[in-house]
């Protein structure tokens, strides 16, 4: 399992970070998006995109960063 990150700016909201849980070369298992400045987390247990495009352009992150945000997203969704 690998964990990858991409980022982009969202006008009037700040930086948006998308994290991917990837199996094998490019199969996306789960993904989440967070906008820290807006305190937003959106989790996608069944991601709309199933395959990474150019995973080599993504930043590699630690599993605990993804898993921590995922747990926060699940907690918020349950409320």
DSSP file (Angstrom, degrees, kcal/mol; ACC not computed):
  #  RESIDUE AA STRUCTURE BP1 BP2  ACC     N-H-->O    O-->H-N    N-H-->O    O-->H-N    TCO  KAPPA ALPHA  PHI   PSI    X-CA   Y-CA   Z-CA
    1    1 A X              0   0    0      0, 0.0     2,-0.3     0, 0.0    22,-0.2   0.000 360.0 360.0 360.0 136.1    0.0    0.0    0.0
    2    2 A X  E     -A   22   0A   0     20,-2.8    20,-3.3    22,-0.1     2,-0.5  -0.917 360.0-147.3-123.9 154.0    1.2    3.5   -0.9
    3    3 A X  E     -A   21   0A   0     58,-0.5    58,-2.6    -2,-0.3     2,-0.3  -0.986  20.0-178.2-124.9 126.9   -0.1    6.9    0.2
    4    4 A X  E     -AB  20  60A   0     16,-2.0    16,-2.7    -2,-0.5     2,-0.4  -0.853   9.8-156.0-126.8 157.8    0.1    9.8   -2.2
    5    5 A X  E     -AB  19  59A   0     54,-2.2    54,-2.4    -2,-0.3     2,-0.3  -0.989   8.7-179.3-135.9 141.6   -0.8   13.5   -2.0
    6    6 A X  E     -A   18   0A   0     12,-2.4    12,-2.6    -2,-0.4     2,-0.3  -0.927  12.3-162.0-128.7 160.2   -1.6   16.2   -4.5
    7    7 A X  E     +A   17   0A   0     -2,-0.3     2,-0.3    10,-0.2    10,-0.2  -0.985  13.3 168.4-143.0 154.2   -2.5   19.9   -3.8
    8    8 A X  E     -A   16   0A   0      8,-2.2     8,-3.5    -2,-0.3     2,-0.4  -0.976  36.1-105.7-157.3 155.9   -4.1   22.8   -5.5
    9    9 A X  E     -A   15   0A   0     -2,-0.3     2,-0.6     6,-0.2     6,-0.2  -0.688  23.0-156.5 -88.0 138.9   -5.4   26.2   -4.5
   10   10 A X  E >>  -A   14   0A   0      4,-3.1     3,-2.5    -2,-0.4     4,-2.5  -0.960  29.4-115.5-112.5 113.4   -9.1   26.8   -4.3
   11   11 A X  T 34 S+     0   0    0     -2,-0.6     4,-0.0     1,-0.3     0, 0.0  -0.193  96.5   5.0 -52.0 136.4   -9.9   30.5   -4.7
   12   12 A X  T 34 S+     0   0    0      1,-0.1    -1,-0.3     0, 0.0    -3,-0.0   0.396 129.6  62.1  68.5   1.3  -11.5   32.0   -1.6
   13   13 A X  T <4 S-     0   0    0     -3,-2.5     2,-0.3     1,-0.2    -2,-0.2   0.659  94.7-131.8-120.1 -32.3  -11.0   28.7    0.3
   14   14 A X  E  <  -A   10   0A   0     -4,-2.5    -4,-3.1    23,-0.1    -1,-0.2  -0.769  55.2  -6.3 112.2-160.4   -7.2   28.2    0.4
   15   15 A X  E     -A    9   0A   0     -2,-0.3     2,-0.4    -6,-0.2    22,-0.4  -0.529  58.0-156.0 -77.1 137.0   -5.1   25.1   -0.3
   16   16 A X  E     -A    8   0A   0     -8,-3.5    -8,-2.2    -2,-0.2     2,-0.5  -0.949   6.3-162.5-112.6 132.2   -6.9   21.8   -1.1
   17   17 A X  E     -AC   7  34A   0     17,-2.9    17,-2.6    -2,-0.4     2,-0.5  -0.958   2.6-162.4-117.7 131.0   -5.0   18.5   -0.5
   18   18 A X  E     -AC   6  33A   0    -12,-2.6   -12,-2.4    -2,-0.5     2,-0.4  -0.960   8.2-163.5-114.1 128.5   -6.2   15.2   -2.0
   19   19 A X  E     -AC   5  32A   0     13,-2.8    13,-2.1    -2,-0.5     2,-0.4  -0.887   3.2-161.5-113.4 141.1   -4.8   12.1   -0.4
   20   20 A X  E     -AC   4  31A   0    -16,-2.7   -16,-2.0    -2,-0.4     2,-0.6  -0.960  16.6-149.7-125.5 139.3   -4.9    8.6   -2.1
   21   21 A X  E     -AC   3  30A   0      9,-2.8     8,-3.1    -2,-0.4     9,-1.0  -0.953  32.0-168.5-101.9 115.7   -4.5    5.1   -0.8
   22   22 A X  E     -AC   2  28A   0    -20,-3.3   -20,-2.8    -2,-0.6     2,-0.4  -0.893  16.2-160.0-118.0 134.5   -3.0    3.2   -3.7
   23   23 A X  E  >  - C   0  27A   0      4,-3.0     4,-1.8    -2,-0.4     3,-0.4  -0.908  65.0 -20.1-109.3 138.6   -2.5   -0.5   -4.2
   24   24 A X  T  4 S-     0   0    0     -2,-0.4   -22,-0.1     1,-0.2    -2,-0.1  -0.343 120.9 -28.9  65.7-145.9    0.0   -1.8   -6.7
   25   25 A X  T  4 S-     0   0    0      1,-0.1    -1,-0.2    -2,-0.0    30,-0.1   0.906 132.1 -17.8 -73.5 -43.5    1.1    0.7   -9.4
   26   26 A X  T  4 S+     0   0    0     -3,-0.4    26,-3.1    24,-0.0     2,-0.6   0.285  85.4 129.8-155.8  17.2   -1.9    2.9   -9.8
   27   27 A X  E  <  -CD  23  51A   0     -4,-1.8    -4,-3.0    24,-0.2     2,-0.5  -0.732  46.6-144.7 -87.2 117.8   -5.2    1.4   -8.3
   28   28 A X  E     +C   22   0A   0     22,-2.4    -6,-0.2    -2,-0.6     3,-0.1  -0.704  23.2 173.8 -83.9 121.4   -6.9    3.9   -6.0
   29   29 A X  E     -     0   0A   0     -8,-3.1    18,-0.5    -2,-0.5     2,-0.3   0.868  68.4  -5.6 -90.5 -46.6   -8.6    2.1   -3.0
   30   30 A X  E     -C   21   0A   0     -9,-1.0    -9,-2.8    16,-0.1    -1,-0.4  -0.977  63.0-171.5-145.4 155.4   -9.7    5.2   -1.1
   31   31 A X  E     -CE  20  44A   0     13,-1.6    13,-2.7    -2,-0.3     2,-0.3  -0.986   1.4-170.4-145.9 158.3   -9.3    8.9   -1.3
   32   32 A X  E     -CE  19  43A   0    -13,-2.1   -13,-2.8    -2,-0.3     2,-0.4  -0.984   9.9-150.1-145.2 155.3  -10.0   12.0    0.7
   33   33 A X  E     -CE  18  42A   0      9,-2.6     9,-3.0    -2,-0.3     2,-0.4  -0.985  15.2-175.9-126.3 137.5   -9.9   15.8    0.2
   34   34 A X  E     -CE  17  41A   0    -17,-2.6   -17,-2.9    -2,-0.4     2,-0.5  -0.994  19.3-168.1-134.9 142.7   -9.1   18.3    2.9
   35   35 A X  E >>> - E   0  40A   0      5,-1.9     5,-1.8    -2,-0.4     3,-1.4  -0.860  12.1-169.9-124.0  92.6   -9.1   22.1    3.0
   36   36 A X  G >45S+     0   0    0     -2,-0.5     3,-1.1   -21,-0.3    -1,-0.1   0.845  81.8  58.3 -55.9 -39.6   -7.4   22.9    6.3
   37   37 A X  G 345S+     0   0    0    -22,-0.4    -1,-0.3     1,-0.3   -23,-0.1   0.774 115.0  37.6 -63.4 -25.1   -8.2   26.7    6.2
   38   38 A X  G <45S-     0   0    0     -3,-1.4    -1,-0.3     2,-0.1    -2,-0.2   0.367 109.2-123.4-103.6   1.3  -12.0   25.9    6.0
   39   39 A X  T <<5 +     0   0    0     -3,-1.1     2,-0.4    -4,-0.6    -3,-0.2   0.891  60.6 150.1  55.7  43.5  -11.7   22.9    8.4
   40   40 A X  E   < +E   35   0A   0     -5,-1.8    -5,-1.9     2,-0.0     2,-0.4  -0.878  24.6 175.0-109.8 138.8  -13.2   20.6    5.7
   41   41 A X  E     -E   34   0A   0     -2,-0.4     2,-0.5    -7,-0.2    -7,-0.2  -0.980   4.6-175.3-138.1 128.8  -12.6   16.9    5.2
   42   42 A X  E     -E   33   0A   0     -9,-3.0    -9,-2.6    -2,-0.4     2,-0.3  -0.989   9.9-158.9-124.7 123.5  -14.4   14.8    2.6
   43   43 A X  E     -E   32   0A   0     -2,-0.5     2,-0.4   -11,-0.2   -11,-0.2  -0.787   7.4-163.3-105.1 147.5  -13.8   11.0    2.5
   44   44 A X  E >   +E   31   0A   0    -13,-2.7   -13,-1.6    -2,-0.3     3,-0.5  -0.801  12.6 174.0-130.0  88.6  -14.4    8.8   -0.5
   45   45 A X  T 3  S+     0   0    0     -2,-0.4     2,-0.5     1,-0.3    -1,-0.1   0.807  91.0  35.5 -65.5 -27.7  -14.5    5.1    0.4
   46   46 A X  T 3  S-     0   0    0     -3,-0.1    -1,-0.3   -15,-0.1   -16,-0.1  -0.767  98.1-149.5-121.7  82.8  -15.6    4.3   -3.1
   47   47 A X    <   -     0   0    0     -3,-0.5   -19,-0.0   -18,-0.5    -2,-0.0  -0.154  15.3-133.4 -61.0 144.9  -13.6    6.9   -5.1
   48   48 A X  S    S+     0   0    0      1,-0.1     2,-0.5     2,-0.1    -1,-0.1   0.786  98.3  56.1 -66.0 -26.5  -15.0    8.3   -8.3
   49   49 A X        -     0   0    0      1,-0.1    -2,-0.1     0, 0.0     3,-0.1  -0.925  63.4-177.3-107.4 130.3  -11.6    7.8   -9.9
   50   50 A X        +     0   0    0     -2,-0.5   -22,-2.4     1,-0.2     2,-0.4   0.591  64.9  51.6-102.7 -13.9  -10.2    4.2   -9.7
   51   51 A X  B    S-D   27   0A   0    -24,-0.2   -24,-0.2   -29,-0.0     2,-0.2  -0.987  78.6-123.3-133.8 132.2   -6.8    4.7  -11.4
   52   52 A X        -     0   0    0    -26,-3.1     2,-0.6    -2,-0.4     3,-0.3  -0.470  18.6-144.9 -70.1 138.2   -4.0    7.2  -10.6
   53   53 A X  S    S-     0   0    0      1,-0.2     4,-0.1    -2,-0.2    -1,-0.0  -0.940  80.6 -14.1-103.5 118.8   -2.9    9.3  -13.5
   54   54 A X  S >  S-     0   0    0     -2,-0.6     3,-2.2     1,-0.1     4,-0.3   0.956  70.3-178.4  55.5  59.4    0.9   10.0  -13.3
   55   55 A X  G >  S+     0   0    0      1,-0.3     3,-1.7    -3,-0.3    -1,-0.1   0.756  74.6  73.5 -59.2 -22.6    1.4    8.8   -9.7
   56   56 A X  G 3  S+     0   0    0      1,-0.3    -1,-0.3     3,-0.0    -2,-0.1   0.679  89.9  59.1 -66.1 -15.7    5.1    9.8  -10.1
   57   57 A X  G <  S+     0   0    0     -3,-2.2    -1,-0.3    -4,-0.1    -2,-0.2   0.529  91.2  91.5 -88.1  -6.8    4.0   13.5   -9.9
   58   58 A X  S <  S-     0   0    0     -3,-1.7     2,-0.4    -4,-0.3   -52,-0.2  -0.503  81.8-112.8 -88.0 156.7    2.4   13.0   -6.5
   59   59 A X  E     -B    5   0A   0    -54,-2.4   -54,-2.2    -2,-0.2     2,-0.4  -0.738  29.5-127.6 -84.9 134.0    4.1   13.5   -3.1
   60   60 A X  E     -B    4   0A   0     -2,-0.4     2,-0.3   -56,-0.2   -56,-0.2  -0.691  32.7-174.1 -82.2 132.9    4.6   10.3   -1.1
   61   61 A X        -     0   0    0    -58,-2.6   -58,-0.5    -2,-0.4     2,-0.2  -0.784  28.7 -92.3-123.2 168.2    3.2   10.6    2.4
   62   62 A X    >>  -     0   0    0     -2,-0.3     4,-1.3     1,-0.1     3,-0.9  -0.509  31.4-122.6 -78.2 148.1    3.2    8.4    5.5
   63   63 A X  H 3> S+     0   0    0      1,-0.2     4,-3.0     2,-0.2     5,-0.2   0.877 109.6  60.9 -57.4 -40.1    0.3    6.0    6.1
   64   64 A X  H 3> S+     0   0    0      1,-0.2     4,-2.0     2,-0.2    -1,-0.2   0.791  99.5  56.1 -64.1 -26.9   -0.5    7.6    9.5
   65   65 A X  H <> S+     0   0    0     -3,-0.9     4,-1.8     2,-0.2    -1,-0.2   0.943 113.3  40.1 -67.5 -47.0   -1.1   11.0    7.9
   66   66 A X  H  X S+     0   0    0     -4,-1.3     4,-2.7     1,-0.2    -2,-0.2   0.949 117.1  48.7 -63.5 -49.6   -3.8    9.5    5.6
   67   67 A X  H  X S+     0   0    0     -4,-3.0     4,-2.2     1,-0.2    -2,-0.2   0.846 109.6  52.2 -64.7 -35.4   -5.2    7.2    8.3
   68   68 A X  H  X S+     0   0    0     -4,-2.0     4,-1.9    -5,-0.2    -1,-0.2   0.928 113.1  43.6 -65.1 -45.6   -5.5   10.0   10.8
   69   69 A X  H  X S+     0   0    0     -4,-1.8     4,-2.5     2,-0.2    -2,-0.2   0.882 111.7  54.8 -66.5 -37.9   -7.4   12.3    8.4
   70   70 A X  H  X S+     0   0    0     -4,-2.7     4,-2.4     1,-0.2    -2,-0.2   0.931 107.6  49.3 -60.7 -45.4   -9.6    9.4    7.3
   71   71 A X  H  X S+     0   0    0     -4,-2.2     4,-2.2     1,-0.2    -1,-0.2   0.897 111.1  50.0 -61.6 -40.8  -10.6    8.7   10.9
   72   72 A X  H  X S+     0   0    0     -4,-1.9     4,-2.2     1,-0.2    -1,-0.2   0.909 110.1  50.8 -63.1 -41.8  -11.4   12.4   11.4
   73   73 A X  H  X S+     0   0    0     -4,-2.5     4,-1.9     1,-0.2    -2,-0.2   0.886 109.9  49.6 -62.6 -40.4  -13.5   12.3    8.2
   74   74 A X  H  X S+     0   0    0     -4,-2.4     4,-1.7     2,-0.2    -1,-0.2   0.902 109.4  52.0 -65.5 -41.7  -15.4    9.3    9.4
   75   75 A X  H  X S+     0   0    0     -4,-2.2     4,-0.7     1,-0.2    -2,-0.2   0.923 111.6  46.3 -60.3 -44.9  -16.1   10.9   12.8
   76   76 A X  H >< S+     0   0    0     -4,-2.2     3,-0.6     1,-0.2    -1,-0.2   0.869 110.2  53.2 -67.4 -36.4  -17.5   14.0   11.2
   77   77 A X  H 3< S+     0   0    0     -4,-1.9    -1,-0.2     1,-0.2    -2,-0.2   0.838 104.4  56.7 -66.9 -32.3  -19.6   12.0    8.8
   78   78 A X  H 3<        0   0    0     -4,-1.7    -1,-0.2     1,-0.2    -2,-0.2   0.701 360.0 360.0 -73.0 -20.0  -21.2   10.0   11.7
   79   79 A X    <<        0   0    0     -4,-0.7    -1,-0.2    -3,-0.6    -2,-0.2   0.478 360.0 360.0 -80.3 360.0  -22.4   13.2   13.4
